[in-house]
Amino acid sequence: MKGRTRQKEKGQNSPEREAATMSDCHGGDDALPPDLDRLRAVLLSDLTTTFTTTMKMVVGEALNPISAALEDVKSTTNSLNLKITGIETAVSDHSDRIAALEVKCASLQSENAQLMSKTEDLESRSRRNNIRVIGIPEKAEGADPVKFMAIFLLRSLAPASFPPPRSLTEHTASARRARRMREGVPDREYSLSDSTTSALGNAF
């Protein structure tokens, strides 16, 4: 009898029976009491608020240097944009001026070519008017070559200075005398340009 009673008590105190007893006490579901449910909601709300505030503060502190750097980049970009705009305006102005200068340069080159052609033509014509005198003894002009040539041409080219035609014998004798006068002295050559002839005209 005693053995059966002990077995019955053990069966009554088994874990399955205790779990069934606790289940009966809670009404058979997992619902919390109203007070604990409200406490859980309050704690969850406070934790969420605290976490959100903390995260915002941490993220804000982490983003502050980045925001400052971005502001600097933005300011620098705006400044560069202004400079680029000014450079573009200046380049456009310079391009217009260069185009105008190229047109003027082309016109000046054409005019210069025409003037060079005229100058060469005038130089050629001027050389044709030069007078070249050959056979004057060295240092015969003295200290004033212009005056010497003025007198020489006046005497040589004036109508009264031309002698009458001479015979061949007279020409030969005159040539021999002139040759003896120039022995040992090199001949001198003179070239008279238009400016020299103008000076000769003033000398008369």
Secondary structure as a PSIPRED ss2 file (coil, helix, strand):
# PSIPRED VFORMAT (PSIPRED V4.0)

   1 M C   1.000  0.000  0.000
   2 K H   0.000  1.000  0.000
   3 G H   0.000  1.000  0.000
   4 R H   0.000  1.000  0.000
   5 T H   0.000  1.000  0.000
   6 R H   0.000  1.000  0.000
   7 Q H   0.000  1.000  0.000
   8 K H   0.000  1.000  0.000
   9 E H   0.000  1.000  0.000
  10 K H   0.000  1.000  0.000
  11 G H   0.000  1.000  0.000
  12 Q H   0.000  1.000  0.000
  13 N C   1.000  0.000  0.000
  14 S C   1.000  0.000  0.000
  15 P H   0.000  1.000  0.000
  16 E H   0.000  1.000  0.000
  17 R H   0.000  1.000  0.000
  18 E H   0.000  1.000  0.000
  19 A H   0.000  1.000  0.000
  20 A H   0.000  1.000  0.000
  21 T H   0.000  1.000  0.000
  22 M H   0.000  1.000  0.000
  23 S H   0.000  1.000  0.000
  24 D H   0.000  1.000  0.000
  25 C H   0.000  1.000  0.000
  26 H C   1.000  0.000  0.000
  27 G C   1.000  0.000  0.000
  28 G C   1.000  0.000  0.000
  29 D C   1.000  0.000  0.000
  30 D C   1.000  0.000  0.000
  31 A C   1.000  0.000  0.000
  32 L C   1.000  0.000  0.000
  33 P C   1.000  0.000  0.000
  34 P H   0.000  1.000  0.000
  35 D H   0.000  1.000  0.000
  36 L H   0.000  1.000  0.000
  37 D H   0.000  1.000  0.000
  38 R H   0.000  1.000  0.000
  39 L H   0.000  1.000  0.000
  40 R H   0.000  1.000  0.000
  41 A H   0.000  1.000  0.000
  42 V H   0.000  1.000  0.000
  43 L H   0.000  1.000  0.000
  44 L H   0.000  1.000  0.000
  45 S H   0.000  1.000  0.000
  46 D H   0.000  1.000  0.000
  47 L H   0.000  1.000  0.000
  48 T H   0.000  1.000  0.000
  49 T H   0.000  1.000  0.000
  50 T H   0.000  1.000  0.000
  51 F H   0.000  1.000  0.000
  52 T H   0.000  1.000  0.000
  53 T H   0.000  1.000  0.000
  54 T H   0.000  1.000  0.000
  55 M H   0.000  1.000  0.000
  56 K H   0.000  1.000  0.000
  57 M H   0.000  1.000  0.000
  58 V H   0.000  1.000  0.000
  59 V H   0.000  1.000  0.000
  60 G H   0.000  1.000  0.000
  61 E H   0.000  1.000  0.000
  62 A H   0.000  1.000  0.000
  63 L H   0.000  1.000  0.000
  64 N H   0.000  1.000  0.000
  65 P H   0.000  1.000  0.000
  66 I H   0.000  1.000  0.000
  67 S H   0.000  1.000  0.000
  68 A H   0.000  1.000  0.000
  69 A H   0.000  1.000  0.000
  70 L H   0.000  1.000  0.000
  71 E H   0.000  1.000  0.000
  72 D H   0.000  1.000  0.000
  73 V H   0.000  1.000  0.000
  74 K H   0.000  1.000  0.000
  75 S H   0.000  1.000  0.000
  76 T H   0.000  1.000  0.000
  77 T H   0.000  1.000  0.000
  78 N H   0.000  1.000  0.000
  79 S H   0.000  1.000  0.000
  80 L H   0.000  1.000  0.000
  81 N H   0.000  1.000  0.000
  82 L H   0.000  1.000  0.000
  83 K H   0.000  1.000  0.000
  84 I H   0.000  1.000  0.000
  85 T H   0.000  1.000  0.000
  86 G H   0.000  1.000  0.000
  87 I H   0.000  1.000  0.000
  88 E H   0.000  1.000  0.000
  89 T H   0.000  1.000  0.000
  90 A H   0.000  1.000  0.000
  91 V H   0.000  1.000  0.000
  92 S H   0.000  1.000  0.000
  93 D H   0.000  1.000  0.000
  94 H H   0.000  1.000  0.000
  95 S H   0.000  1.000  0.000
  96 D H   0.000  1.000  0.000
  97 R H   0.000  1.000  0.000
  98 I H   0.000  1.000  0.000
  99 A H   0.000  1.000  0.000
 100 A H   0.000  1.000  0.000
 101 L H   0.000  1.000  0.000
 102 E H   0.000  1.000  0.000
 103 V H   0.000  1.000  0.000
 104 K H   0.000  1.000  0.000
 105 C H   0.000  1.000  0.000
 106 A H   0.000  1.000  0.000
 107 S H   0.000  1.000  0.000
 108 L H   0.000  1.000  0.000
 109 Q H   0.000  1.000  0.000
 110 S H   0.000  1.000  0.000
 111 E H   0.000  1.000  0.000
 112 N H   0.000  1.000  0.000
 113 A H   0.000  1.000  0.000
 114 Q H   0.000  1.000  0.000
 115 L H   0.000  1.000  0.000
 116 M H   0.000  1.000  0.000
 117 S H   0.000  1.000  0.000
 118 K H   0.000  1.000  0.000
 119 T H   0.000  1.000  0.000
 120 E H   0.000  1.000  0.000
 121 D H   0.000  1.000  0.000
 122 L H   0.000  1.000  0.000
 123 E H   0.000  1.000  0.000
 124 S H   0.000  1.000  0.000
 125 R H   0.000  1.000  0.000
 126 S H   0.000  1.000  0.000
 127 R H   0.000  1.000  0.000
 128 R H   0.000  1.000  0.000
 129 N C   1.000  0.000  0.000
 130 N C   1.000  0.000  0.000
 131 I E   0.000  0.000  1.000
 132 R E   0.000  0.000  1.000
 133 V E   0.000  0.000  1.000
 134 I E   0.000  0.000  1.000
 135 G E   0.000  0.000  1.000
 136 I E   0.000  0.000  1.000
 137 P E   0.000  0.000  1.000
 138 E C   1.000  0.000  0.000
 139 K C   1.000  0.000  0.000
 140 A C   1.000  0.000  0.000
 141 E C   1.000  0.000  0.000
 142 G C   1.000  0.000  0.000
 143 A C   1.000  0.000  0.000
 144 D C   1.000  0.000  0.000
 145 P H   0.000  1.000  0.000
 146 V H   0.000  1.000  0.000
 147 K H   0.000  1.000  0.000
 148 F H   0.000  1.000  0.000
 149 M H   0.000  1.000  0.000
 150 A H   0.000  1.000  0.000
 151 I H   0.000  1.000  0.000
 152 F H   0.000  1.000  0.000
 153 L H   0.000  1.000  0.000
 154 L H   0.000  1.000  0.000
 155 R H   0.000  1.000  0.000
 156 S H   0.000  1.000  0.000
 157 L H   0.000  1.000  0.000
 158 A C   1.000  0.000  0.000
 159 P H   0.000  1.000  0.000
 160 A H   0.000  1.000  0.000
 161 S H   0.000  1.000  0.000
 162 F C   1.000  0.000  0.000
 163 P C   1.000  0.000  0.000
 164 P C   1.000  0.000  0.000
 165 P C   1.000  0.000  0.000
 166 R C   1.000  0.000  0.000
 167 S C   1.000  0.000  0.000
 168 L H   0.000  1.000  0.000
 169 T H   0.000  1.000  0.000
 170 E H   0.000  1.000  0.000
 171 H H   0.000  1.000  0.000
 172 T H   0.000  1.000  0.000
 173 A H   0.000  1.000  0.000
 174 S H   0.000  1.000  0.000
 175 A H   0.000  1.000  0.000
 176 R H   0.000  1.000  0.000
 177 R H   0.000  1.000  0.000
 178 A H   0.000  1.000  0.000
 179 R H   0.000  1.000  0.000
 180 R H   0.000  1.000  0.000
 181 M H   0.000  1.000  0.000
 182 R C   1.000  0.000  0.000
 183 E C   1.000  0.000  0.000
 184 G C   1.000  0.000  0.000
 185 V C   1.000  0.000  0.000
 186 P C   1.000  0.000  0.000
 187 D E   0.000  0.000  1.000
 188 R E   0.000  0.000  1.000
 189 E E   0.000  0.000  1.000
 190 Y E   0.000  0.000  1.000
 191 S E   0.000  0.000  1.000
 192 L E   0.000  0.000  1.000
 193 S C   1.000  0.000  0.000
 194 D H   0.000  1.000  0.000
 195 S H   0.000  1.000  0.000
 196 T H   0.000  1.000  0.000
 197 T H   0.000  1.000  0.000
 198 S H   0.000  1.000  0.000
 199 A H   0.000  1.000  0.000
 200 L H   0.000  1.000  0.000
 201 G H   0.000  1.000  0.000
 202 N H   0.000  1.000  0.000
 203 A H   0.000  1.000  0.000
 204 F C   1.000  0.000  0.000
